[in-house]
Amino acid sequence: MKALVFAAGLGTRLKPLTDTMPKALVPVGGKPLLRHTLEKLIAAGYDDIVINVHHFADQIRDYVAENHNFGVKIAFSDETDLLRETGGGIRHAERLLDRQEVFLVHNVDILSNLNLAWFRTQHRADDLATILVSDRPTQRYFLFDDDLLVGWTNLATGQVRSPWPGIDPDQCTRLAFSGIHLIDPAIFPLMRPWPEKFSIVDFYLEVCRTHAVRAAVMPGLVLHDVGKLSELDCNLMINH
């Protein structure tokens, strides 16, 4: 199975650690974030993995080589020329992703007890994407009608975005995005008109009018966003 690991970010919230290393190699619980992510994916049967790289890219390449590719096929989507954000990063990796198979996208700084096998069963044949979401406190939420994406809101500013004008966020289910999603390769033709650098959130908010972007909510999900210093000391008692 195919997966794309987002490891290209600058890790600005983890400074000064990321002044000398990429976010993906910041140690948490005694091992780098990238190892946590790769071990979880490999244990779930993902054996063909793409890692996108930008910040200290050579350190990530060397780490993977020193660990003998963790016993699976690993390729790198090189973004050293330009950090393309989440949407652009997916499109840039197209040539490395199997166009015949749904693939997983996983942020390197997300640690969770997600059952990846269960998550894969949540993706339906007619879905463009299935996104892992949860009911947790944050300021920015996706908005869903039943389990289909219809918009986005920022509680701090009151901003609401949706392809349906006049949507009432109070009539929608508000759920927070986890940075983990399953994507059908049919997404790539839809991305071609977009600029080189764009957000996958912006993309989903446009295409959800015509394509199914579905929520998946796992009961008992425990998730840590360790992309910031305050989370590095959190209790990471997570069953991988």
JORA-V338427 format. One record per pair of residues at least 4 apart in sequence whose C-alpha atoms are under 7 Angstrom apart, sorted by sequence separation. I is the first residue (numbers start at 0). J is the second residue. D is the distance in whole Angstrom. If there is no record, write none. Layout:
BEGIN
<<I,J,D> <I,J,D>>
END
This chain:
BEGIN
<<10,14,7> <13,17,6> <14,18,6> <16,20,7> <17,21,6> <20,24,7> <21,25,7> <26,30,5> <27,31,6> <30,34,7> <31,35,7> <32,36,6> <33,37,6> <34,38,6> <35,39,6> <36,40,6> <37,41,6> <38,42,6> <39,43,6> <40,44,7> <41,45,5> <52,56,5> <56,60,6> <57,61,6> <58,62,6> <59,63,6> <60,64,6> <61,65,6> <62,66,6> <63,67,6> <64,68,6> <68,72,7> <78,82,6> <83,87,5> <84,88,6> <85,89,6> <86,90,6> <87,91,6> <88,92,6> <89,93,7> <92,96,6> <114,118,6> <115,119,6> <116,120,7> <117,121,7> <122,126,7> <143,147,5> <144,148,7> <153,157,6> <186,190,6> <187,191,7> <198,202,6> <199,203,6> <200,204,6> <201,205,6> <202,206,6> <203,207,6> <206,210,6> <207,211,6> <17,22,6> <26,31,4> <27,32,6> <40,45,5> <41,46,6> <63,68,5> <68,73,6> <83,88,5> <143,148,5> <144,149,6> <152,157,7> <153,158,5> <207,212,6> <225,230,5> <25,31,5> <26,32,6> <142,148,6> <143,149,5> <152,158,6> <153,159,7> <224,230,7> <225,231,6> <10,17,6> <24,31,5> <25,32,6> <122,129,6> <142,149,6> <143,150,7> <152,159,4> <23,31,7> <24,32,6> <142,150,5> <151,159,6> <152,160,6> <23,32,5> <24,33,6> <141,150,6> <142,151,5> <151,160,5> <23,33,5> <141,151,4> <150,160,5> <151,161,6> <140,151,6> <141,152,6> <150,161,4> <10,22,5> <140,152,5> <149,161,6> <9,22,7> <139,152,6> <140,153,7> <139,153,4> <138,153,6> <139,154,6> <76,92,6> <138,154,5> <6,23,6> <138,155,6> <52,75,7> <47,71,6> <48,72,6> <49,73,6> <50,74,6> <51,75,6> <52,76,6> <53,77,7> <46,71,5> <47,72,5> <48,73,5> <49,74,5> <50,75,5> <51,76,4> <52,77,5> <53,78,5> <46,72,6> <47,73,6> <48,74,6> <49,75,5> <50,76,6> <51,77,6> <52,78,6> <53,79,4> <142,168,7> <49,76,7> <51,78,7> <52,79,7> <144,171,6> <143,171,5> <144,172,6> <53,82,7> <142,171,6> <143,172,5> <142,172,6> <143,173,7> <142,173,5> <141,173,6> <142,174,7> <21,54,6> <140,173,6> <141,174,5> <21,55,5> <140,174,5> <141,175,6> <20,55,6> <140,175,5> <141,176,7> <139,175,7> <134,174,5> <135,175,6> <133,174,5> <134,175,6> <132,174,6> <133,175,5> <162,204,7> <2,45,7> <132,175,5> <133,176,7> <161,204,6> <162,205,6> <0,44,7> <1,45,6> <6,50,6> <7,51,5> <132,176,5> <0,45,5> <1,46,7> <2,47,7> <3,48,6> <4,49,6> <5,50,6> <6,51,6> <7,52,4> <8,53,7> <9,54,6> <131,176,6> <132,177,6> <0,46,6> <1,47,5> <2,48,5> <3,49,5> <4,50,5> <5,51,6> <6,52,6> <7,53,5> <8,54,6> <131,177,6> <162,208,6> <0,47,6> <1,48,6> <2,49,6> <3,50,6> <4,51,6> <7,54,6> <131,179,6> <130,179,6> <131,180,6> <130,180,4> <129,180,6> <130,181,6> <128,180,7> <129,181,5> <128,181,5> <129,182,7> <128,182,4> <150,204,6> <127,182,6> <128,183,6> <127,183,5> <127,185,7> <149,207,6> <127,186,7> <148,207,6> <147,211,6> <148,212,6> <147,212,6> <148,213,6> <147,213,5> <146,213,6> <147,214,6> <146,214,5> <36,107,6> <43,115,6> <106,178,6> <43,116,7> <105,178,6> <106,179,6> <33,107,6> <105,179,5> <32,107,6> <104,179,6> <105,180,7> <32,108,6> <104,180,5> <103,180,6> <104,181,6> <103,181,5> <102,181,6> <103,182,6> <101,181,7> <102,182,5> <101,182,5> <102,183,7> <101,183,5> <132,214,6> <100,183,7> <101,184,6> <127,210,6> <128,211,7> <129,212,6> <130,213,6> <131,214,6> <132,215,6> <133,216,6> <23,107,6> <100,184,7> <127,211,6> <128,212,5> <129,213,5> <130,214,5> <131,215,5> <132,216,6> <99,184,7> <126,211,5> <127,212,6> <128,213,6> <129,214,6> <130,215,6> <131,216,6> <98,184,5> <126,212,6> <129,215,7> <126,213,7> <121,215,6> <1,96,7> <90,187,6> <2,102,5> <3,103,6> <4,104,6> <5,105,6> <6,106,7> <90,190,7> <1,102,5> <2,103,4> <3,104,5> <4,105,5> <5,106,5> <6,107,6> <1,103,7> <2,104,6> <3,105,6> <4,106,6> <5,107,6> <4,107,6> <113,220,6> <87,195,6> <112,220,6> <87,196,5> <112,221,6> <87,197,5> <111,221,5> <112,222,7> <86,197,5> <87,198,7> <111,222,4> <83,195,6> <84,196,6> <85,197,7> <86,198,5> <110,222,6> <111,223,6> <83,196,4> <84,197,6> <85,198,5> <86,199,4> <109,222,7> <110,223,5> <83,197,7> <84,198,6> <85,199,5> <109,223,6> <110,224,7> <109,224,5> <86,202,7> <108,224,6> <109,225,6> <108,225,5> <108,226,5> <112,237,5> <111,237,6> <112,238,5> <112,239,6> <39,239,6> <27,231,6> <13,226,6> <12,226,6> <13,227,5> <12,227,5> <13,228,5> <10,226,7> <12,228,7>>
END
